[in-house]
Amino acid sequence: MDSFLQVQKSTIALLGFDLFSEDREMWKRPYRAINVFGIAAIFPFILAFVIHNFKHVLLLADAMVALLITILGLFKFSMILYLRRDFKRLIDKFRLLMADEAGQGEEYAEILNAANKQDQRMCTLFRTCFFLAWLLNSVLPFVRMGLTYWLAGHAEPELPFPCLFPWDIHIIRNYALSFTWSAFASTGVVLPAVSLDTIFCSFTSNLCAFFKIAQYKVVRFKGGNLKESQATLNKVFALYQTSLDMCNDLNLCYQPIICAQFFISSLQLCMLGYLFSITFAQTEGVYYASFIATIIIQAYIYCYCGENLKTDSAGFEWAIYDSPWHESLGAGGASTSICRSLLISMMRAHRGFRITGYFFEANMEAFSSIVRTAMSYITMLRSFS
């Protein structure tokens, strides 16, 4: 299973981490995280712009989007720092379990490979959208200045982030420094988001694969006698329980991240939806449309993965129901105990496992609610313009 988290490894390495190494080497290139320190340093100037334009709704909405982006980026980077050892332990658990299951048969290895291929497709789409938004954010200032100069004969300096600096950015040297700083700092937003979100996708994809392997085993289990049937079922139940324990570990790590992601994404969609409705026929409309798509995909990836995890973990109940358990049982009290264990397992599997963000569950229903609620706020924001 060499493909597991390989792309995510390279992404996190840009932040100075190597989650595949030993603990003492995990934080071996901290200078690479200078882009995150750059966004932390530029944060006060974005906040100053928000305060300065508090009564101008259009400028305020644009600045609030940037402010929320920086807050989320800094929060995710702090969570990477805080949880890096937990991620390392989870990765080790996944690799051991994947190697063990893949070694038991080609059909199990194929299930894991299919899950990793699907994960790579999703992560590639996500990274493409995120880096496209970053690229447009860096190019848009020059487009704005070019159009303004073409139409009016002069242009005001534009930056990737709306900032209020204590120096005059009309001076070319100051503008070049400010633009480079802003563009470089924007990578401090992209990298932590891409790293955490794609790792979550990889974890959940492989957890779904473990649940599918458990279903595959229980549907096809056969024992020559009662003792052999019990031993086979115990191994299947152990795999299912191990997968649930790993789900719980993953959920504990990601609960604050999902909570912050959903809350900030809702606010961002409100602001971006308002800005897009205003600039629909302008150049900025393309940028805001791509940004909206990125935010929606970012929220969708958590809801989609949470929904899949819930569905596949609950599917173990129907796998037990469809299994040929009656063919491997004889008469007597021993067979009664096996039936009881099957019923208990079905009762537990009926609940499945739910990825939560403290106050809500990450599923497709939550995603629909976020989009609907955000769109309903656009009318309210337009009334202030």
For each residue, the residues with C-beta under 8 A, 3 or more apart:
1: 4 95 98 99 102 112 113 116
2: 6
3: 6 113 116 117 120
4: 1 94 95 98 116 202 206
5: 8 9 19 20 91 199 202
6: 2 3 9 10
7: 10 11 120 123 124 198
8: 5 11 12 123 195 198 199 202
9: 5 6 12 13 18 19 20
10: 6 7 13 14
11: 7 8 14 15 127 191 194 195 198
12: 8 9 15 17 18 19 80 195 199
13: 9 10 16 17 18 29 32
14: 10 11 32 191
15: 11 12 32 33 36 77 80 191 192 195
16: 13 27 28 29 30 31 32 33
17: 12 13 26 27 80 84
18: 9 12 13 21 25 26 28
19: 5 9 12 26 84 87 88 91
20: 5 9 91
21: 18 25 26 28
22: 25 26
23: 26 85 88
24:
25: 18 21 22 28
26: 17 18 19 21 22 23 84 85 88
27: 16 17 30 84
28: 16 18 21 25
29: 13 16 32
30: 16 27 33
31: 16 34
32: 13 14 15 16 29 35
33: 15 16 30 36 37 77
34: 31 37 38
35: 32 38 39 184 185 187 188 191
36: 15 33 39 40 73 74 77 188 191 192
37: 33 34 40 41 188
38: 34 35 41 42 181 184 185 188
39: 35 36 42 43 70 73 74 185 186 188 189
40: 36 37 43 74 188
41: 37 38 44 181 185
42: 38 39 45 46 70 161 163 181 182 185
43: 39 40 46 47 67 70 74
44: 41 47 48
45: 42 48 49 163 164 165
46: 42 43 49 50 63 66 67 70 161 162 163
47: 43 44 50 51 67
48: 44 45 51 52 163 164
49: 45 46 52 53 59 63 162 163 164
50: 46 47 53 54 60 63 64 67
51: 47 48 54
52: 48 49 164
53: 49 50 56 59 60 63
54: 50 51 60
55: 60
56: 53 59 60
57: 60 61 381 384 385
58: 61 62 275 278 385
59: 49 53 56 62 63 162
60: 50 53 54 55 56 57 63 64
61: 57 58 64 65 271 274 275 381
62: 58 59 65 66 162 271 275
63: 46 49 50 53 59 60 66 67 162
64: 50 60 61 67 68 267 271
65: 61 62 68 69 268 271 272 275 291
66: 46 62 63 69 70 161 162
67: 43 46 47 50 63 64 70 71
68: 64 65 71 72 264 267 268 271
69: 65 66 72 73 189 268
70: 39 42 43 46 66 67 73 74 161 189
71: 67 68 74 75 264
72: 68 69 75 76 189 193 260 261 264
73: 36 39 69 70 76 77 188 189 190 192 193
74: 36 39 40 43 70 71 77 78 188
75: 71 72 78 79 257 260
76: 72 73 79 80 192 193 195 196 257
77: 15 33 36 73 74 80 81 188 192
78: 74 75 81 82
79: 75 76 82 83 196 256 257
80: 12 15 17 76 77 83 84 87 192 195 196
81: 77 78 84
82: 78 79
83: 79 80 86 87 253
84: 17 19 26 27 80 81 87 88
85: 23 26 88 89
86: 83 89 90 249 253
87: 19 80 83 84 90 91 199 253
88: 19 23 26 84 85 91 92
89: 85 86 92 93 249
90: 86 87 93 94 203 246 249 250 253
91: 5 19 20 87 88 94 95
92: 88 89 95 96
93: 89 90 96 97 246 249
94: 4 90 91 97 98 203 206 246
95: 1 4 91 92 98 99
96: 92 93 99 100
97: 93 94 100 101 210 242 246
98: 1 4 94 95 101 102 112 206
99: 1 95 96 102 103
100: 96 97 103 104
101: 97 98 104 108 109 112 210 213 239
102: 1 98 99 108 109 112
103: 99 100
104: 100 101 108
105: 108 109
106: 109 110
107: 110 111 216
108: 101 102 104 105 111 112 213 216
109: 101 102 105 106 112 113
110: 106 107 113 114
111: 107 108 114 115 209 212 213 216
112: 1 98 101 102 108 109 115 116 206 209 213
113: 1 3 109 110 116 117
114: 110 111 117 118 209
115: 111 112 118 119 205 206 208 209 212
116: 1 3 4 112 113 119 120 202 205 206 209
117: 3 113 114 120 121
118: 114 115 121 122 205
119: 115 116 122 123 201 202 205 206
120: 3 7 116 117 123 124
121: 117 118 124 125
122: 118 119 125 126 201 205 301
123: 7 8 119 120 126 127 198 201 202
124: 7 120 121 127 128
125: 121 122 128 129 297
126: 122 123 129 130 194 197 198 201 297 298 301
127: 11 123 124 130 131 194 198
128: 124 125 131 132
129: 125 126 132 133 290 293 294 297
130: 126 127 133 134 190 193 194 294 298
131: 127 128 134 135 190 194
132: 128 129 135 136 290 294
133: 129 130 136 137 287 290 291 293 294
134: 130 131 137 138 186 187 189 190
135: 131 132 138 139
136: 132 133 139 140 286 287 290 291
137: 133 134 140 160 186 287 291
138: 134 135 141 160 183 186
139: 135 136 142 143
140: 136 137 143 144 158 160 283 284 287
141: 138 144 145 157 158 159 160 179
142: 139 145 146 158
143: 139 140 146 147 283
144: 140 141 147 148 155 158 283 284
145: 141 142 148 149 155 156 157 158
146: 142 143 149 150 155
147: 143 144 150 151 283
148: 144 145 151 152 154 155 156
149: 145 146 152 153 154 155
150: 146 147
151: 147 148
152: 148 149 155
153: 149
154: 148 149
155: 144 145 146 148 149 152 158
156: 145 148
157: 141 145 169 170 175
158: 140 141 142 144 145 155
159: 141 162 163 169 178 179 182
160: 137 138 140 141 179 182 183 186
161: 42 46 66 70 182 185 186
162: 46 49 59 62 63 66 159
163: 42 45 46 48 49 159 178 182
164: 45 48 49 52
165: 45 169 174 178
166:
167: 171 174 178
168: 171 174
169: 157 159 165 174 175 178
170: 157 174 175
171: 167 168 174 175
172: 175 176
173: 176 177
174: 165 167 168 169 170 171 177 178
175: 157 169 170 171 172 178 179
176: 172 173 179 180
177: 173 174 180 181
178: 159 163 165 167 169 174 175 181 182
179: 141 159 160 175 176 182 183
180: 176 177 183 184
181: 38 41 42 177 178 184 185
182: 42 159 160 161 163 178 179 185 186
183: 138 160 179 180 186 187
184: 35 38 180 181 187
185: 35 38 39 41 42 161 181 182 188 189
186: 39 134 137 138 160 161 182 183 189 190
187: 35 134 183 184 190 191
188: 35 36 37 38 39 40 73 74 77 185 191 192
189: 39 69 70 72 73 134 185 186 192 193
190: 73 130 131 134 186 187 193 194
191: 11 14 15 35 36 187 188 194 195
192: 15 36 73 76 77 80 188 189 195 196
193: 72 73 76 130 189 190 196 197 298
194: 11 126 127 130 131 190 191 197 198
195: 8 11 12 15 76 80 191 192 198 199
196: 76 79 80 192 193 199 200 257
197: 126 193 194 200 201 298 301 302
198: 7 8 11 123 126 127 194 195 201 202
199: 5 8 12 87 195 196 202 203
200: 196 197 203 204 250 254 257 301 302 305
201: 119 122 123 126 197 198 204 205 301 305
202: 4 5 8 116 119 123 198 199 205 206
203: 90 94 199 200 206 207 250
204: 200 201 207 208 250 305 306 308 309 355
205: 115 116 118 119 122 201 202 208 209 305 308
206: 4 94 98 112 115 116 119 202 203 209 210
207: 203 204 210 211 243 246 247 250 309 312
208: 115 204 205 211 212 308 309 312
209: 111 112 114 115 116 205 206 212 213
210: 97 101 206 207 213 214 239 242 243 246
211: 207 208 214 215 240 243 309 312 313 315 316
212: 111 115 208 209 215 216 312 315
213: 101 108 111 112 209 210 216 217 239
214: 210 211 217 218 236 239 240 243 316 319
215: 211 212 218 219 312 315 316 319
216: 107 108 111 212 213 219 220 319
217: 213 214 220 221 232 235 236 239
218: 214 215 221 233 236 316 319 320 323
219: 215 216 319 322 323
220: 216 217 323
221: 217 218 229 232 233 236 323 324 325 328
222: 229 232 324 327 328
223: 226 227 228 229 230 231 232 328
224: 228
225: 228 229 330
226: 223 229 230 328 329 330 332 334 335 338
227: 223 230 231
228: 223 224 225 231 232 328
229: 221 222 223 225 226 232 233 325 328 329 338
230: 223 226 227 233 234 334 337 338
231: 223 227 228 234 235
232: 217 221 222 223 228 229 235 236
233: 218 221 229 230 236 237 338 341 342
234: 230 231 237 238
235: 217 231 232 238 239
236: 214 217 218 221 232 233 239 240
237: 233 234 240 241 341 345
238: 234 235 241 242
239: 101 210 213 214 217 235 236 242 243
240: 211 214 236 237 243 244 316 345 349
241: 237 238 244 245
242: 97 210 238 239 245 246
243: 207 210 211 214 239 240 246 247 313
244: 240 241 247 248 313 353
245: 241 242 248 249
246: 90 93 94 97 207 210 242 243 249 250
247: 207 243 244 250 251 309 313 353 355
248: 244 245 251 252 353
249: 86 89 90 93 245 246 252 253
250: 90 200 203 204 207 246 247 253 254 355
251: 247 248 254 255 353 355 356
252: 248 249 255
253: 83 86 87 90 249 250 257
254: 200 250 251 257 258 355
255: 251 252 258 259 356 357 358
256: 79 259 260 358
257: 75 76 79 196 200 253 254 260 261
258: 254 255 261 262 302 355 356 357 362
259: 255 256 262 263 357 358 359
260: 72 75 256 257 263 264
261: 72 257 258 264 265 298 299 302 357
262: 258 259 265 266 299 302 357 360 362 366 370
263: 259 260 266 267
264: 68 71 72 260 261 267 268
265: 261 262 268 269 295 298 299 370
266: 262 263 269 270 370 373 374
267: 64 68 263 264 270 271
268: 65 68 69 264 265 271 272 295
269: 265 266 272 273 292 295 296 370 371 374 375
270: 266 267 273 274 374 377 378 381
271: 61 62 64 65 68 267 268 274 275 381
272: 65 268 269 275 276 288 291 292 295
273: 269 270 276 277 292 374 375 377 378
274: 61 270 271 277 278 377 378 381 382 385
275: 58 61 62 65 271 272 278 279 284 288
276: 272 273 279 280 285 288 289 292
277: 273 274 280 378 382
278: 58 274 275 385
279: 275 276 282 283 284 285 288
280: 276 277 285
281: 285
282: 279 285
283: 140 143 144 147 279 286 287
284: 140 144 275 279 287 288
285: 276 279 280 281 282 288 289
286: 136 283 289 290
287: 133 136 137 140 283 284 290 291
288: 272 275 276 279 284 285 291 292
289: 276 285 286 292 293
290: 129 132 133 136 286 287 293 294
291: 65 133 136 137 272 287 288 294 295
292: 269 272 273 276 288 289 295 296
293: 129 133 289 290 296 297
294: 129 130 132 133 290 291 297 298
295: 265 268 269 272 291 292 298 299
296: 269 292 293 299 300 371
297: 125 126 129 293 294 300 301
298: 126 130 193 197 261 265 294 295 301 302
299: 261 262 265 295 296 302 303 367 370
300: 296 297 303 304 367
301: 122 126 197 200 201 297 298 304 305
302: 197 200 258 261 262 298 299 305 306 355 362
303: 299 300 306 307 362 363 364 366 367
304: 300 301 307 308 364 367
305: 200 201 204 205 301 302 308 309 355 362
306: 204 302 303 309 310 354 355 361 362 363
307: 303 304 310 311 362 363 364
308: 204 205 208 304 305 311 312
309: 204 207 208 211 247 305 306 312 313 352 353 355
310: 306 307 313 314 352 353 354 355 361 363
311: 307 308 314 315 352
312: 207 208 211 212 215 308 309 315
313: 211 243 244 247 309 310 316 349 352 353
314: 310 311 317 349 350 351 352
315: 211 212 215 311 312 318 319 349
316: 211 214 215 218 240 313 319 320 345 349
317: 314 320 321 346 349 350
318: 315 321 322
319: 214 215 216 218 219 315 316 322 323
320: 218 316 317 323 325 342 345 346 349
321: 317 318 346
322: 219 318 319
323: 218 219 220 221 319 320
324: 221 222 327 328
325: 221 229 320 328 329 338 339 342
326: 329
327: 222 324
328: 221 222 223 226 228 229 324 325
329: 226 229 325 326 335 338 339
330: 225 226 334 335
331: 335
332: 226 335 336
333: 336 337
334: 226 230 330 337 338
335: 226 329 330 331 332 338 339
336: 332 333 339 340
337: 230 333 334 340 341
338: 226 229 230 233 325 329 334 335 341 342
339: 325 329 335 336 342 343
340: 336 337 343 344
341: 233 237 337 338 344 345
342: 233 320 325 338 339 345 346
343: 339 340 346 347
344: 340 341 347 348
345: 237 240 316 320 341 342 348 349
346: 317 320 321 342 343 349 350
347: 343 344 350
348: 344 345 351
349: 240 313 314 315 316 317 320 345 346 352
350: 314 317 346 347
351: 314 348
352: 309 310 311 313 314 349
353: 244 247 248 251 309 310 313
354: 306 310 361 362 363
355: 204 247 250 251 254 258 302 305 306 309 310 361 362 363
356: 251 255 258 359 360 361 362
357: 255 258 259 261 262 360 361 362
358: 255 256 259
359: 259 356
360: 262 356 357 366
361: 306 310 354 355 356 357 365 366
362: 258 262 302 303 305 306 307 354 355 356 357 366
363: 303 306 307 310 354 355 366 367
364: 303 304 307 367 368
365: 361 368 369
366: 262 303 360 361 362 363 369 370
367: 299 300 303 304 363 364 370 371
368: 364 365 371 372
369: 365 366 372 373
370: 262 265 266 269 299 366 367 373 374
371: 269 296 367 368 374 375
372: 368 369 375 376
373: 266 369 370 376 377
374: 266 269 270 273 370 371 377 378
375: 269 273 371 372 378
376: 372 373 379 380
377: 270 273 274 373 374 380 381
378: 270 273 274 277 374 375 381 382
379: 376 382 383
380: 376 377 383 384
381: 57 61 270 271 274 377 378 384 385
382: 274 277 378 379 385
383: 379 380
384: 57 380 381
385: 57 58 274 278 381 382
